[in-house]
Amino acid sequence: MTKIVFMGTPQFSVPILEGLAADYEVVAVVTQPDRPVGRKRVITPTPVKEAALRLNIPVLQPEKISGSPEMAEIAELQPDLIVTAAFGQFLPEKLLAIPTYGAINVHASLLPKYRGGAPVHYSIIDGEKETGVTIMEMIKKMDAGGIYAQGKLPITKQDDVGTMFDKLSALGKDLLLETLPKIIDGSLQPVPQEEDKVTFSPNITREQEAIDWSKTAEAIDCQVRGMRPWPIAFTMYGDQRWKLWAVTPLEETTTQAPGTIIHRSKKELWIACGQGTVLAINTLQPAGKGQQEITAFLNGTGQQVAVGQQVG
């Protein structure tokens, strides 16, 4: 049976690992070290580690894979293949050269678009109508290897990062299991990427989380969904930070400056956006509190919010 070392970290990677373990001999799982999570900073294993332990697969957790003792352990295992899916570390050439059939990656975009660590976020933020999964060979350059297979999915107006991760994970598992036999028997060869069509999706910065109200309501809705459930887009109201969990672009128009509160009732809060567009806030999270539906917020801690005030 083909021996595989699997490398992955978040929940996105778990169905892919489970699918591999059902059909192949997964001799080790490599994932990120346990990290403190939440306000209480509880040391927590990665979702992939939890899945590997459940499947009785040995787990390796190098802080940095390059030059680590764990890399030597992988070499000793003599795997036929390395499969990665959202591992979160750059793999050195020495590691890529270990397996008989090389290393392949399950990447959550339609390469060559959105190389990098946050392809799902950017595809939604940029208002893309579709995205997908690419099964690709791994080379020294990030996400630049040849393409074995791709599968596409639509992005709906209801989708966010969470829903798309779930859909893409399931698609990635099925596409990988369909493609692997052809990679192993040599009947499928990778196709080089078109370099003139490359775009990038680096990790989201704090500056990118801030809402720019000069953008259209539609673009801000894409930003909110493209950062939900993490890291969450925000705006400022005075010295208070509001995290915006759900918004709706409206058909109404306005001549007010972007960021102006133009309508407020017991159940509604509308904000002027760029190009005369208008956005309704549905769910927000004031600093130090949990998520609140707009009605609960306006009739509670948001009672001081008034028409004519500015956000941003």
C-alpha positions in Angstrom: 0.0 0.0 0.0 1.2 3.5 -0.8 2.7 5.2 2.3 1.7 8.8 2.8 2.8 11.6 5.1 0.0 14.1 5.5 0.7 17.7 6.5 -2.2 20.0 7.6 -3.5 22.1 10.4 -7.1 23.6 10.4 -10.5 22.0 10.2 -10.3 22.4 6.4 -7.6 19.7 6.3 -9.5 17.1 8.5 -11.9 15.6 5.9 -8.9 15.3 3.5 -6.9 13.4 6.1 -9.9 11.1 6.9 -10.4 10.4 3.2 -6.7 9.5 2.7 -6.6 7.3 5.9 -9.5 5.3 4.5 -7.7 4.3 1.3 -4.0 4.7 2.0 -1.4 4.0 4.7 -0.9 7.4 6.4 2.3 6.7 8.3 2.5 10.1 10.0 0.7 13.4 10.3 2.6 16.7 10.6 0.8 19.7 12.0 1.5 22.9 13.8 2.4 22.9 17.5 -0.4 23.2 20.1 -1.2 26.9 20.7 -3.0 29.0 23.3 -6.6 29.7 22.2 -9.3 32.1 23.5 -9.2 34.7 26.2 -8.1 32.2 28.8 -5.2 31.1 26.5 -5.9 27.4 26.8 -3.3 25.3 25.1 -5.2 23.6 22.3 -4.2 21.0 19.7 -4.9 21.6 16.0 -8.0 20.0 14.5 -5.7 17.8 12.4 -3.9 16.6 15.5 -7.2 15.6 17.1 -8.2 13.8 14.0 -4.9 12.0 13.7 -5.0 10.8 17.3 -8.6 9.6 16.7 -7.3 7.6 13.7 -4.3 6.3 15.7 -1.8 8.0 13.4 1.6 9.2 14.8 1.8 13.0 15.0 4.8 15.3 14.5 4.6 19.0 15.5 7.7 20.9 14.5 7.8 24.6 15.3 9.7 24.9 12.0 9.9 21.9 9.7 13.2 22.9 7.9 16.2 21.3 9.5 14.1 19.8 12.4 14.4 16.4 14.0 10.9 15.8 12.6 12.1 16.2 9.1 14.7 13.4 9.7 11.9 11.2 11.1 9.9 11.8 7.9 12.9 10.7 5.8 13.3 7.5 7.9 9.6 6.6 7.2 10.5 6.5 3.4 7.0 7.8 2.3 5.9 7.3 -1.2 4.1 10.6 -1.2 3.7 13.8 0.9 0.2 15.4 0.8 -0.3 18.8 2.2 -3.5 20.8 2.8 -3.3 24.1 4.6 -0.3 23.1 6.7 0.9 26.6 7.3 4.7 26.3 6.8 7.0 26.5 3.8 8.5 23.1 2.9 12.2 23.0 2.1 13.5 21.3 -1.1 15.2 18.6 0.9 11.8 17.5 2.3 10.1 17.7 -1.1 12.8 15.4 -2.5 12.1 12.6 0.1 9.0 10.8 -1.3 9.1 8.6 -4.3 6.2 10.3 -6.1 7.0 13.8 -4.8 4.7 16.1 -2.8 1.3 17.4 -3.8 -0.8 20.1 -2.3 -4.6 20.6 -2.0 -4.9 24.4 -2.5 -8.2 26.2 -2.0 -8.2 28.4 -5.1 -8.2 28.0 -8.9 -4.5 28.5 -9.5 -2.8 30.5 -10.7 -5.2 32.9 -9.0 -4.7 33.5 -5.3 -1.4 31.9 -4.4 -0.7 32.3 -0.7 -2.2 31.7 2.7 -5.7 33.3 2.5 -7.1 32.3 -0.9 -10.7 31.8 0.3 -10.8 35.2 2.1 -9.6 37.0 -1.0 -11.9 35.3 -3.4 -14.9 36.5 -1.4 -13.5 39.9 -0.6 -12.8 40.5 -4.3 -16.4 39.5 -5.2 -15.5 36.5 -7.2 -18.4 34.5 -8.6 -16.6 31.1 -8.2 -13.6 29.5 -6.6 -12.4 26.0 -6.3 -9.6 23.5 -5.4 -6.4 22.8 -7.2 -4.4 19.6 -6.8 -0.8 20.7 -7.6 2.8 19.5 -7.4 4.9 21.2 -4.8 8.1 23.0 -5.8 10.4 25.4 -4.0 8.3 28.5 -5.1 5.1 28.9 -3.2 2.0 27.5 -4.9 3.8 27.7 -8.2 3.9 24.0 -9.1 2.2 22.3 -12.0 -1.6 21.6 -11.9 -2.9 18.0 -11.8 -6.6 18.7 -11.4 -9.1 21.4 -10.5 -12.7 21.5 -9.3 -14.9 24.6 -9.3 -17.7 25.8 -6.9 -19.9 28.9 -7.1 -19.7 31.6 -4.4 -23.2 32.7 -3.4 -24.3 35.9 -1.7 -24.9 33.8 1.5 -21.4 32.3 1.6 -18.6 33.4 3.9 -15.2 32.0 4.7 -16.7 29.4 7.0 -19.2 28.0 4.5 -16.7 28.0 1.6 -14.0 26.2 3.7 -16.5 23.4 4.4 -17.5 23.2 0.7 -13.9 23.4 -0.6 -12.7 20.8 2.0 -15.3 18.3 0.8 -14.4 19.0 -2.9 -10.7 18.8 -2.1 -11.1 15.4 -0.5 -13.0 14.0 -3.5 -10.8 15.5 -6.1 -7.6 14.3 -4.3 -8.9 10.7 -4.0 -9.9 10.8 -7.7 -6.5 12.2 -8.8 -4.1 10.3 -6.6 -4.2 6.9 -8.4 -3.4 8.6 -11.7 -0.4 10.5 -10.1 0.9 7.3 -8.6 0.7 5.2 -11.8 2.1 8.1 -13.9 -0.9 8.4 -16.2 -1.4 12.1 -15.1 1.3 14.7 -15.6 1.1 18.2 -14.1 0.4 21.2 -16.4 2.5 24.3 -15.8 0.7 27.4 -14.5 0.2 30.5 -16.7 2.5 32.9 -15.0 0.8 36.0 -16.6 -2.4 35.2 -14.7 -0.9 34.8 -11.2 -2.4 36.7 -8.3 -1.6 36.5 -4.6 -3.5 36.2 -1.3 -1.2 36.9 1.6 -2.4 36.6 5.1 -5.0 39.2 6.2 -3.5 42.2 8.1 -5.2 44.2 10.8 -5.3 47.2 8.4 -7.3 45.1 5.9 -9.9 44.3 8.6 -10.9 48.0 8.9 -13.9 49.0 6.8 -13.4 51.7 4.2 -16.8 53.3 3.9 -15.9 55.0 0.6 -16.3 51.6 -0.9 -19.7 50.5 -2.2 -22.2 48.7 0.0 -21.7 45.6 -2.2 -17.9 45.7 -1.7 -18.3 46.1 2.1 -20.7 43.2 2.2 -18.0 41.1 0.4 -15.4 42.3 2.9 -17.6 41.3 5.9 -18.4 37.9 4.5 -14.7 37.5 3.4 -13.6 37.9 7.0 -16.3 35.8 8.7 -15.9 33.9 11.0 -12.4 35.2 11.2 -10.7 37.6 11.6 -14.0 39.8 11.4 -14.2 43.2 9.7 -14.6 46.2 12.0 -15.4 49.9 12.1 -15.0 52.5 14.7 -17.8 54.5 16.4 -16.0 57.2 18.3 -13.4 55.3 20.4 -15.5 52.1 20.3 -14.7 49.2 18.0 -17.7 47.5 16.3 -17.0 44.1 14.7 -19.5 43.6 11.9 -20.8 40.1 11.5 -23.6 40.5 9.0 -24.7 43.4 6.8 -27.1 43.9 3.8 -26.6 46.2 0.8 -29.9 48.1 0.3 -31.6 49.4 -2.9 -31.8 52.9 -1.3 -29.4 55.6 -2.3 -28.1 58.7 -0.5 -26.2 61.9 -1.0 -24.7 61.8 2.5 -20.9 61.3 3.0 -19.7 57.7 3.3 -19.7 56.6 6.9 -22.7 58.7 7.9 -25.5 57.1 9.8 -28.5 58.1 7.7 -31.3 56.0 9.3 -31.9 54.7 12.8 -35.0 53.1 14.3 -35.5 50.5 17.0 -34.8 47.8 14.4 -32.6 49.3 11.7 -29.3 51.1 11.3 -28.3 52.3 7.9 -24.9 53.7 6.9 -24.0 55.7 3.8 -21.3 54.1 1.6 -19.4 55.0 -1.6 -21.1 56.0 -4.8 -24.3 56.8 -2.9 -25.0 53.3 -1.8 -26.4 52.3 1.5 -25.7 49.4 3.9 -27.8 48.0 6.7 -26.0 46.5 9.7 -27.7 43.3 10.8 -25.4 41.8 13.5 -22.5 43.5 15.3 -20.2 42.9 18.3 -19.4 45.9 20.4 -16.0 45.9 22.2 -16.0 43.6 25.2 -19.4 42.0 24.4 -20.8 39.1 22.3 -22.6 39.3 19.0 -25.8 41.2 19.0 -28.7 41.4 16.6 -29.2 45.0 15.6 -32.5 45.3 17.4 -31.0 44.2 20.7 -28.0 46.5 20.2 -30.0 49.6 19.4 -32.3 49.1 22.3 -29.5 48.4 24.7 -25.9 49.6 24.6 -26.4 51.4 21.3 -29.2 53.7 22.4 -26.9 56.7 22.0 -26.4 56.0 18.2 -28.1 58.7 16.2 -28.6 59.9 12.6 -25.9 62.2 11.4 -23.1 60.6 13.4 -20.1 59.1 11.7 -18.5 55.6 11.8 -15.1 54.6 10.6 
